[in-house]
Amino acid sequence: MGQSAFHAPYGGTVFLGLRKNRSGATEIVYDDGVTRRLVWRVTQVLADEGRLSDALSRAAAQTRVLPALYAELKKRAIMIEAVTR
């Protein structure tokens, strides 16, 4: 797996990260540092996790991280499902 954690470069507390759960599935973690922590499971096996890492990196660099994350995942056809909301 490539880089697994990304922070907003503009000084915000937004965090996006990748992790493997107990069964080995890849999960995306979003934390705004104040009230929201969201977790999604990637629902497909990725031959190249670099695509996912790149999507998170680009999304974390935006001011509106969540809409950017959804757009980046859609652009790369990476399917996710919510684990926690």
Biopython code that builds the backbone (N, CA, C, O; Angstrom):
import numpy as np
from Bio.PDB.StructureBuilder import StructureBuilder

atoms = [
    (1, "MET", "N", (0.850, -1.170, 0.000)),
    (1, "MET", "CA", (0.000, 0.000, 0.000)),
    (1, "MET", "C", (0.898, 1.235, 0.000)),
    (1, "MET", "O", (1.929, 1.260, 0.672)),
    (2, "GLY", "N", (0.498, 2.269, -0.764)),
    (2, "GLY", "CA", (1.252, 3.521, -0.829)),
    (2, "GLY", "C", (1.099, 4.304, 0.462)),
    (2, "GLY", "O", (0.895, 3.731, 1.532)),
    (3, "GLN", "N", (1.200, 5.608, 0.349)),
    (3, "GLN", "CA", (1.024, 6.427, 1.543)),
    (3, "GLN", "C", (-0.365, 6.178, 2.085)),
    (3, "GLN", "O", (-1.318, 6.058, 1.315)),
    (4, "SER", "N", (-0.498, 6.098, 3.399)),
    (4, "SER", "CA", (-1.783, 5.713, 3.954)),
    (4, "SER", "C", (-2.464, 6.801, 4.775)),
    (4, "SER", "O", (-3.554, 6.565, 5.296)),
    (5, "ALA", "N", (-1.874, 7.968, 4.911)),
    (5, "ALA", "CA", (-2.510, 9.048, 5.669)),
    (5, "ALA", "C", (-2.250, 10.384, 4.987)),
    (5, "ALA", "O", (-1.144, 10.661, 4.523)),
    (6, "PHE", "N", (-3.292, 11.201, 4.940)),
    (6, "PHE", "CA", (-3.205, 12.498, 4.299)),
    (6, "PHE", "C", (-3.872, 13.538, 5.182)),
    (6, "PHE", "O", (-4.952, 13.300, 5.724)),
    (7, "HIS", "N", (-3.231, 14.690, 5.326)),
    (7, "HIS", "CA", (-3.781, 15.802, 6.091)),
    (7, "HIS", "C", (-3.970, 16.982, 5.162)),
    (7, "HIS", "O", (-3.241, 17.141, 4.182)),
    (8, "ALA", "N", (-4.957, 17.812, 5.479)),
    (8, "ALA", "CA", (-5.214, 18.997, 4.669)),
    (8, "ALA", "C", (-3.997, 19.922, 4.713)),
    (8, "ALA", "O", (-3.517, 20.245, 5.800)),
    (9, "PRO", "N", (-3.490, 20.354, 3.559)),
    (9, "PRO", "CA", (-2.289, 21.186, 3.513)),
    (9, "PRO", "C", (-2.518, 22.631, 3.940)),
    (9, "PRO", "O", (-1.555, 23.358, 4.183)),
    (10, "TYR", "N", (-3.763, 23.055, 4.033)),
    (10, "TYR", "CA", (-4.067, 24.448, 4.352)),
    (10, "TYR", "C", (-4.159, 24.693, 5.859)),
    (10, "TYR", "O", (-4.649, 25.739, 6.284)),
    (11, "GLY", "N", (-3.706, 23.765, 6.646)),
    (11, "GLY", "CA", (-3.662, 23.950, 8.097)),
    (11, "GLY", "C", (-4.892, 23.454, 8.830)),
    (11, "GLY", "O", (-4.988, 23.620, 10.046)),
    (12, "GLY", "N", (-5.832, 22.850, 8.125)),
    (12, "GLY", "CA", (-7.015, 22.304, 8.769)),
    (12, "GLY", "C", (-6.695, 21.001, 9.476)),
    (12, "GLY", "O", (-5.583, 20.484, 9.374)),
    (13, "THR", "N", (-7.662, 20.481, 10.183)),
    (13, "THR", "CA", (-7.449, 19.243, 10.927)),
    (13, "THR", "C", (-8.001, 18.027, 10.195)),
    (13, "THR", "O", (-8.062, 16.938, 10.766)),
    (14, "VAL", "N", (-8.398, 18.195, 8.958)),
    (14, "VAL", "CA", (-8.986, 17.097, 8.187)),
    (14, "VAL", "C", (-7.942, 16.012, 7.929)),
    (14, "VAL", "O", (-6.805, 16.287, 7.545)),
    (15, "PHE", "N", (-8.371, 14.768, 8.153)),
    (15, "PHE", "CA", (-7.510, 13.601, 7.982)),
    (15, "PHE", "C", (-8.232, 12.601, 7.089)),
    (15, "PHE", "O", (-9.415, 12.327, 7.287)),
    (16, "LEU", "N", (-7.528, 12.064, 6.118)),
    (16, "LEU", "CA", (-7.996, 10.936, 5.314)),
    (16, "LEU", "C", (-6.943, 9.847, 5.421)),
    (16, "LEU", "O", (-5.749, 10.117, 5.291)),
    (17, "GLY", "N", (-7.378, 8.631, 5.656)),
    (17, "GLY", "CA", (-6.409, 7.552, 5.778)),
    (17, "GLY", "C", (-6.927, 6.246, 5.213)),
    (17, "GLY", "O", (-8.132, 6.054, 5.045)),
    (18, "LEU", "N", (-5.998, 5.356, 4.925)),
    (18, "LEU", "CA", (-6.300, 3.997, 4.481)),
    (18, "LEU", "C", (-5.896, 3.041, 5.581)),
    (18, "LEU", "O", (-4.905, 3.256, 6.278)),
    (19, "ARG", "N", (-6.671, 1.985, 5.730)),
    (19, "ARG", "CA", (-6.301, 0.938, 6.682)),
    (19, "ARG", "C", (-6.880, -0.377, 6.202)),
    (19, "ARG", "O", (-7.785, -0.410, 5.369)),
    (20, "LYS", "N", (-6.347, -1.449, 6.737)),
    (20, "LYS", "CA", (-6.876, -2.793, 6.483)),
    (20, "LYS", "C", (-7.656, -3.203, 7.723)),
    (20, "LYS", "O", (-7.176, -3.026, 8.843)),
    (21, "ASN", "N", (-8.856, -3.750, 7.534)),
    (21, "ASN", "CA", (-9.616, -4.220, 8.687)),
    (21, "ASN", "C", (-9.189, -5.645, 9.036)),
    (21, "ASN", "O", (-8.280, -6.192, 8.412)),
    (22, "ARG", "N", (-9.828, -6.232, 10.009)),
    (22, "ARG", "CA", (-9.425, -7.565, 10.482)),
    (22, "ARG", "C", (-9.507, -8.648, 9.416)),
    (22, "ARG", "O", (-8.734, -9.607, 9.424)),
    (23, "SER", "N", (-10.455, -8.481, 8.499)),
    (23, "SER", "CA", (-10.590, -9.492, 7.437)),
    (23, "SER", "C", (-9.721, -9.181, 6.219)),
    (23, "SER", "O", (-9.746, -9.915, 5.231)),
    (24, "GLY", "N", (-8.949, -8.090, 6.293)),
    (24, "GLY", "CA", (-8.036, -7.747, 5.208)),
    (24, "GLY", "C", (-8.594, -6.802, 4.169)),
    (24, "GLY", "O", (-7.906, -6.469, 3.204)),
    (25, "ALA", "N", (-9.855, -6.352, 4.351)),
    (25, "ALA", "CA", (-10.456, -5.411, 3.407)),
    (25, "ALA", "C", (-9.883, -4.009, 3.634)),
    (25, "ALA", "O", (-9.547, -3.641, 4.760)),
    (26, "THR", "N", (-9.778, -3.240, 2.559)),
    (26, "THR", "CA", (-9.268, -1.878, 2.646)),
    (26, "THR", "C", (-10.392, -0.940, 3.058)),
    (26, "THR", "O", (-11.501, -1.020, 2.531)),
    (27, "GLU", "N", (-10.102, -0.051, 4.001)),
    (27, "GLU", "CA", (-11.072, 0.931, 4.459)),
    (27, "GLU", "C", (-10.491, 2.334, 4.336)),
    (27, "GLU", "O", (-9.282, 2.537, 4.452)),
    (28, "ILE", "N", (-11.377, 3.293, 4.099)),
    (28, "ILE", "CA", (-11.017, 4.710, 4.055)),
    (28, "ILE", "C", (-11.580, 5.347, 5.311)),
    (28, "ILE", "O", (-12.747, 5.144, 5.645)),
    (29, "VAL", "N", (-10.751, 6.121, 6.011)),
    (29, "VAL", "CA", (-11.176, 6.804, 7.230)),
    (29, "VAL", "C", (-11.095, 8.308, 6.994)),
    (29, "VAL", "O", (-10.081, 8.821, 6.520)),
    (30, "TYR", "N", (-12.180, 9.007, 7.332)),
    (30, "TYR", "CA", (-12.232, 10.467, 7.256)),
    (30, "TYR", "C", (-12.490, 10.983, 8.673)),
    (30, "TYR", "O", (-13.376, 10.483, 9.365)),
    (31, "ASP", "N", (-11.727, 11.970, 9.097)),
    (31, "ASP", "CA", (-11.942, 12.595, 10.405)),
    (31, "ASP", "C", (-11.727, 14.090, 10.236)),
    (31, "ASP", "O", (-10.682, 14.524, 9.751)),
    (32, "ASP", "N", (-12.733, 14.883, 10.642)),
    (32, "ASP", "CA", (-12.594, 16.331, 10.490)),
    (32, "ASP", "C", (-11.939, 16.981, 11.700)),
    (32, "ASP", "O", (-11.753, 18.198, 11.719)),
    (33, "GLY", "N", (-11.588, 16.196, 12.704)),
    (33, "GLY", "CA", (-10.899, 16.728, 13.872)),
    (33, "GLY", "C", (-11.807, 17.363, 14.903)),
    (33, "GLY", "O", (-11.344, 17.794, 15.959)),
    (34, "VAL", "N", (-13.101, 17.424, 14.607)),
    (34, "VAL", "CA", (-14.028, 18.060, 15.541)),
    (34, "VAL", "C", (-15.199, 17.135, 15.858)),
    (34, "VAL", "O", (-15.339, 16.675, 16.991)),
    (35, "THR", "N", (-16.039, 16.860, 14.860)),
    (35, "THR", "CA", (-17.255, 16.102, 15.143)),
    (35, "THR", "C", (-17.482, 14.875, 14.281)),
    (35, "THR", "O", (-18.200, 13.966, 14.697)),
    (36, "ARG", "N", (-16.901, 14.818, 13.111)),
    (36, "ARG", "CA", (-17.228, 13.736, 12.179)),
    (36, "ARG", "C", (-16.082, 12.768, 11.967)),
    (36, "ARG", "O", (-14.944, 13.157, 11.703)),
    (37, "ARG", "N", (-16.419, 11.500, 12.090)),
    (37, "ARG", "CA", (-15.492, 10.422, 11.729)),
    (37, "ARG", "C", (-16.309, 9.430, 10.910)),
    (37, "ARG", "O", (-17.284, 8.860, 11.398)),
    (38, "LEU", "N", (-15.902, 9.234, 9.669)),
    (38, "LEU", "CA", (-16.617, 8.355, 8.757)),
    (38, "LEU", "C", (-15.662, 7.272, 8.268)),
    (38, "LEU", "O", (-14.468, 7.509, 8.088)),
    (39, "VAL", "N", (-16.212, 6.081, 8.058)),
    (39, "VAL", "CA", (-15.408, 4.966, 7.557)),
    (39, "VAL", "C", (-16.171, 4.296, 6.419)),
    (39, "VAL", "O", (-17.364, 4.015, 6.535)),
    (40, "TRP", "N", (-15.462, 4.046, 5.317)),
    (40, "TRP", "CA", (-16.016, 3.332, 4.169)),
    (40, "TRP", "C", (-15.140, 2.137, 3.856)),
    (40, "TRP", "O", (-13.923, 2.192, 4.034)),
    (41, "ARG", "N", (-15.744, 1.065, 3.394)),
    (41, "ARG", "CA", (-15.019, -0.123, 2.955)),
    (41, "ARG", "C", (-14.975, -0.116, 1.426)),
    (41, "ARG", "O", (-15.993, 0.118, 0.774)),
    (42, "VAL", "N", (-13.818, -0.367, 0.868)),
    (42, "VAL", "CA", (-13.681, -0.497, -0.579)),
    (42, "VAL", "C", (-14.266, -1.860, -0.936)),
    (42, "VAL", "O", (-13.835, -2.884, -0.406)),
    (43, "THR", "N", (-15.245, -1.871, -1.832)),
    (43, "THR", "CA", (-16.004, -3.095, -2.097)),
    (43, "THR", "C", (-15.454, -3.946, -3.228)),
    (43, "THR", "O", (-16.094, -4.913, -3.642)),
    (44, "GLN", "N", (-14.290, -3.603, -3.727)),
    (44, "GLN", "CA", (-13.688, -4.380, -4.807)),
    (44, "GLN", "C", (-12.213, -4.591, -4.506)),
    (44, "GLN", "O", (-11.610, -3.828, -3.752)),
    (45, "VAL", "N", (-11.651, -5.603, -5.085)),
    (45, "VAL", "CA", (-10.223, -5.847, -4.940)),
    (45, "VAL", "C", (-9.511, -4.929, -5.929)),
    (45, "VAL", "O", (-9.823, -4.929, -7.119)),
    (46, "LEU", "N", (-8.559, -4.153, -5.435)),
    (46, "LEU", "CA", (-7.820, -3.230, -6.286)),
    (46, "LEU", "C", (-6.482, -3.828, -6.657)),
    (46, "LEU", "O", (-5.689, -4.193, -5.790)),
    (47, "ALA", "N", (-6.237, -3.925, -7.941)),
    (47, "ALA", "CA", (-4.945, -4.438, -8.406)),
    (47, "ALA", "C", (-3.840, -3.434, -8.091)),
    (47, "ALA", "O", (-2.699, -3.809, -7.823)),
    (48, "ASP", "N", (-4.199, -2.148, -8.128)),
    (48, "ASP", "CA", (-3.226, -1.083, -7.875)),
    (48, "ASP", "C", (-3.800, -0.122, -6.840)),
    (48, "ASP", "O", (-4.628, 0.724, -7.178)),
    (49, "GLU", "N", (-3.376, -0.240, -5.594)),
    (49, "GLU", "CA", (-3.882, 0.652, -4.548)),
    (49, "GLU", "C", (-3.333, 2.061, -4.685)),
    (49, "GLU", "O", (-3.754, 2.961, -3.958)),
    (50, "GLY", "N", (-2.401, 2.267, -5.606)),
    (50, "GLY", "CA", (-1.892, 3.598, -5.870)),
    (50, "GLY", "C", (-2.984, 4.523, -6.380)),
    (50, "GLY", "O", (-2.958, 5.723, -6.109)),
    (51, "ARG", "N", (-3.956, 3.967, -7.126)),
    (51, "ARG", "CA", (-5.094, 4.777, -7.599)),
    (51, "ARG", "C", (-5.891, 5.317, -6.426)),
    (51, "ARG", "O", (-6.316, 6.473, -6.434)),
    (52, "LEU", "N", (-6.094, 4.479, -5.419)),
    (52, "LEU", "CA", (-6.838, 4.889, -4.236)),
    (52, "LEU", "C", (-6.050, 5.912, -3.434)),
    (52, "LEU", "O", (-6.608, 6.909, -2.976)),
    (53, "SER", "N", (-4.777, 5.674, -3.264)),
    (53, "SER", "CA", (-3.910, 6.607, -2.552)),
    (53, "SER", "C", (-3.887, 7.970, -3.242)),
    (53, "SER", "O", (-3.919, 9.006, -2.578)),
    (54, "ASP", "N", (-3.833, 7.966, -4.563)),
    (54, "ASP", "CA", (-3.844, 9.213, -5.326)),
    (54, "ASP", "C", (-5.171, 9.950, -5.149)),
    (54, "ASP", "O", (-5.188, 11.173, -5.011)),
    (55, "ALA", "N", (-6.268, 9.221, -5.154)),
    (55, "ALA", "CA", (-7.586, 9.835, -4.964)),
    (55, "ALA", "C", (-7.676, 10.509, -3.602)),
    (55, "ALA", "O", (-8.192, 11.622, -3.501)),
    (56, "LEU", "N", (-7.184, 9.856, -2.553)),
    (56, "LEU", "CA", (-7.224, 10.441, -1.221)),
    (56, "LEU", "C", (-6.316, 11.661, -1.124)),
    (56, "LEU", "O", (-6.671, 12.657, -0.493)),
    (57, "SER", "N", (-5.164, 11.582, -1.737)),
    (57, "SER", "CA", (-4.231, 12.702, -1.727)),
    (57, "SER", "C", (-4.845, 13.934, -2.380)),
    (57, "SER", "O", (-4.765, 15.037, -1.839)),
    (58, "ARG", "N", (-5.454, 13.742, -3.538)),
    (58, "ARG", "CA", (-6.074, 14.863, -4.255)),
    (58, "ARG", "C", (-7.258, 15.424, -3.478)),
    (58, "ARG", "O", (-7.436, 16.640, -3.422)),
    (59, "ALA", "N", (-8.069, 14.557, -2.878)),
    (59, "ALA", "CA", (-9.235, 15.016, -2.118)),
    (59, "ALA", "C", (-8.819, 15.798, -0.876)),
    (59, "ALA", "O", (-9.433, 16.817, -0.557)),
    (60, "ALA", "N", (-7.794, 15.341, -0.178)),
    (60, "ALA", "CA", (-7.337, 16.016, 1.044)),
    (60, "ALA", "C", (-6.801, 17.409, 0.748)),
    (60, "ALA", "O", (-6.795, 18.266, 1.631)),
    (61, "ALA", "N", (-6.353, 17.647, -0.474)),
    (61, "ALA", "CA", (-5.805, 18.951, -0.850)),
    (61, "ALA", "C", (-6.893, 19.980, -1.159)),
    (61, "ALA", "O", (-6.594, 21.159, -1.346)),
    (62, "GLN", "N", (-8.149, 19.543, -1.215)),
    (62, "GLN", "CA", (-9.255, 20.456, -1.533)),
    (62, "GLN", "C", (-9.858, 21.051, -0.262)),
    (62, "GLN", "O", (-9.718, 20.488, 0.824)),
    (63, "THR", "N", (-10.521, 22.181, -0.408)),
    (63, "THR", "CA", (-11.154, 22.819, 0.753)),
    (63, "THR", "C", (-12.372, 22.024, 1.213)),
    (63, "THR", "O", (-12.623, 21.905, 2.412)),
    (64, "ARG", "N", (-13.121, 21.486, 0.268)),
    (64, "ARG", "CA", (-14.288, 20.664, 0.596)),
    (64, "ARG", "C", (-13.910, 19.204, 0.327)),
    (64, "ARG", "O", (-14.096, 18.687, -0.775)),
    (65, "VAL", "N", (-13.385, 18.571, 1.344)),
    (65, "VAL", "CA", (-12.771, 17.251, 1.202)),
    (65, "VAL", "C", (-13.769, 16.153, 0.822)),
    (65, "VAL", "O", (-13.489, 15.367, -0.083)),
    (66, "LEU", "N", (-14.906, 16.081, 1.480)),
    (66, "LEU", "CA", (-15.836, 14.987, 1.200)),
    (66, "LEU", "C", (-16.374, 15.009, -0.231)),
    (66, "LEU", "O", (-16.339, 13.975, -0.898)),
    (67, "PRO", "N", (-16.871, 16.145, -0.731)),
    (67, "PRO", "CA", (-17.302, 16.133, -2.139)),
    (67, "PRO", "C", (-16.152, 15.792, -3.085)),
    (67, "PRO", "O", (-16.351, 15.101, -4.084)),
    (68, "ALA", "N", (-14.963, 16.272, -2.774)),
    (68, "ALA", "CA", (-13.793, 15.970, -3.610)),
    (68, "ALA", "C", (-13.465, 14.476, -3.544)),
    (68, "ALA", "O", (-13.113, 13.879, -4.562)),
    (69, "LEU", "N", (-13.576, 13.873, -2.373)),
    (69, "LEU", "CA", (-13.303, 12.438, -2.225)),
    (69, "LEU", "C", (-14.268, 11.621, -3.077)),
    (69, "LEU", "O", (-13.845, 10.728, -3.812)),
    (70, "TYR", "N", (-15.562, 11.924, -2.982)),
    (70, "TYR", "CA", (-16.548, 11.197, -3.780)),
    (70, "TYR", "C", (-16.270, 11.354, -5.271)),
    (70, "TYR", "O", (-16.369, 10.384, -6.022)),
    (71, "ALA", "N", (-15.925, 12.561, -5.707)),
    (71, "ALA", "CA", (-15.629, 12.815, -7.122)),
    (71, "ALA", "C", (-14.394, 12.042, -7.575)),
    (71, "ALA", "O", (-14.390, 11.461, -8.660)),
    (72, "GLU", "N", (-13.348, 12.032, -6.752)),
    (72, "GLU", "CA", (-12.114, 11.325, -7.117)),
    (72, "GLU", "C", (-12.342, 9.816, -7.183)),
    (72, "GLU", "O", (-11.808, 9.148, -8.068)),
    (73, "LEU", "N", (-13.127, 9.276, -6.257)),
    (73, "LEU", "CA", (-13.414, 7.840, -6.279)),
    (73, "LEU", "C", (-14.258, 7.485, -7.500)),
    (73, "LEU", "O", (-14.017, 6.467, -8.150)),
    (74, "LYS", "N", (-15.244, 8.319, -7.810)),
    (74, "LYS", "CA", (-16.099, 8.076, -8.970)),
    (74, "LYS", "C", (-15.286, 8.128, -10.263)),
    (74, "LYS", "O", (-15.472, 7.300, -11.155)),
    (75, "LYS", "N", (-14.384, 9.108, -10.357)),
    (75, "LYS", "CA", (-13.554, 9.256, -11.551)),
    (75, "LYS", "C", (-12.723, 7.992, -11.807)),
    (75, "LYS", "O", (-12.471, 7.629, -12.955)),
    (76, "ARG", "N", (-12.306, 7.333, -10.731)),
    (76, "ARG", "CA", (-11.466, 6.138, -10.842)),
    (76, "ARG", "C", (-12.267, 4.837, -10.759)),
    (76, "ARG", "O", (-11.692, 3.748, -10.751)),
    (77, "ALA", "N", (-13.600, 4.955, -10.696)),
    (77, "ALA", "CA", (-14.502, 3.798, -10.609)),
    (77, "ALA", "C", (-14.161, 2.911, -9.409)),
    (77, "ALA", "O", (-14.149, 1.685, -9.518)),
    (78, "ILE", "N", (-13.887, 3.535, -8.274)),
    (78, "ILE", "CA", (-13.614, 2.806, -7.036)),
    (78, "ILE", "C", (-14.898, 2.807, -6.218)),
    (78, "ILE", "O", (-15.395, 3.865, -5.831)),
    (79, "MET", "N", (-15.427, 1.627, -5.960)),
    (79, "MET", "CA", (-16.699, 1.482, -5.251)),
    (79, "MET", "C", (-16.459, 1.347, -3.751)),
    (79, "MET", "O", (-15.545, 0.648, -3.313)),
    (80, "ILE", "N", (-17.306, 2.039, -2.965)),
    (80, "ILE", "CA", (-17.192, 1.987, -1.513)),
    (80, "ILE", "C", (-18.581, 1.760, -0.902)),
    (80, "ILE", "O", (-19.602, 1.972, -1.556)),
    (81, "GLU", "N", (-18.596, 1.325, 0.365)),
    (81, "GLU", "CA", (-19.823, 1.235, 1.133)),
    (81, "GLU", "C", (-19.541, 1.766, 2.525)),
    (81, "GLU", "O", (-18.445, 1.589, 3.058)),
    (82, "ALA", "N", (-20.528, 2.413, 3.106)),
    (82, "ALA", "CA", (-20.355, 3.011, 4.433)),
    (82, "ALA", "C", (-20.257, 1.921, 5.498)),
    (82, "ALA", "O", (-21.023, 0.958, 5.493)),
    (83, "VAL", "N", (-19.297, 2.093, 6.413)),
    (83, "VAL", "CA", (-19.170, 1.212, 7.578)),
    (83, "VAL", "C", (-19.740, 1.944, 8.783)),
    (83, "VAL", "O", (-20.524, 1.377, 9.544)),
    (84, "THR", "N", (-19.348, 3.205, 8.959)),
    (84, "THR", "CA", (-19.903, 4.058, 10.014)),
    (84, "THR", "C", (-20.229, 5.409, 9.426)),
    (84, "THR", "O", (-19.596, 5.853, 8.468)),
    (85, "ARG", "N", (-21.211, 6.055, 10.000)),
    (85, "ARG", "CA", (-21.606, 7.409, 9.563)),
    (85, "ARG", "C", (-21.617, 8.327, 10.753)),
    (85, "ARG", "O", (-21.920, 9.512, 10.615)),
]
sb = StructureBuilder()
sb.init_structure("model")
sb.init_model(0)
sb.init_chain("A")
sb.init_seg("    ")
for serial, (resi, resn, name, xyz) in enumerate(atoms, 1):
    if name == "N":
        sb.init_residue(resn, " ", resi, " ")
    sb.init_atom(name, np.array(xyz, "f"), 0.0, 1.0, " ", f" {name:<3s}", serial, name[0])
structure = sb.get_structure()
